[in-house]
Amino acid sequence: MRTPFNNLGLLLAACFVGSLAFSGDFNITNVVVSSPFQVDPTSTQPSFVAFFFADQDTASLDPVNCAASWAVGLSPPNSYQESCQNETFAFLITSWHGVQNFSISLRHTYIDHK
């Protein structure tokens, strides 16, 4: 099952959750969540969550691709490490109950604070 999400709905949810950790103008786009095993129990394809994350306050940074994948029968990764292409961004799947019910935590280090 592959589900592109309405960017506005996820953006609002991410802003609410993310605002507890950091503030600023950021944007999450092109969210894709896939879990083939939910539709076909014989599938051996991995599950994944992927999206682009952009810091609107740091124009020198292009949108960064973030993704996490895991094999059938396993849980999502439990580390922020290497979840995004740029070391200033990271995310973690904090709960997973399938493509229709999951939560993520965002981490962002502003360049000025490195």
Secondary structure, DSSP 4 states (H G I P E B T S, - for coil): -EEE--HHHHHHHHHHHHTTT--S-EEEEEEEEE-HHHH-TT--PPEEEEEEEEETT-TTSPPEEEEEEE-TTSPPP---TTSBSSTTEEEEEEEESSTTSEEEEEEE--GGG-
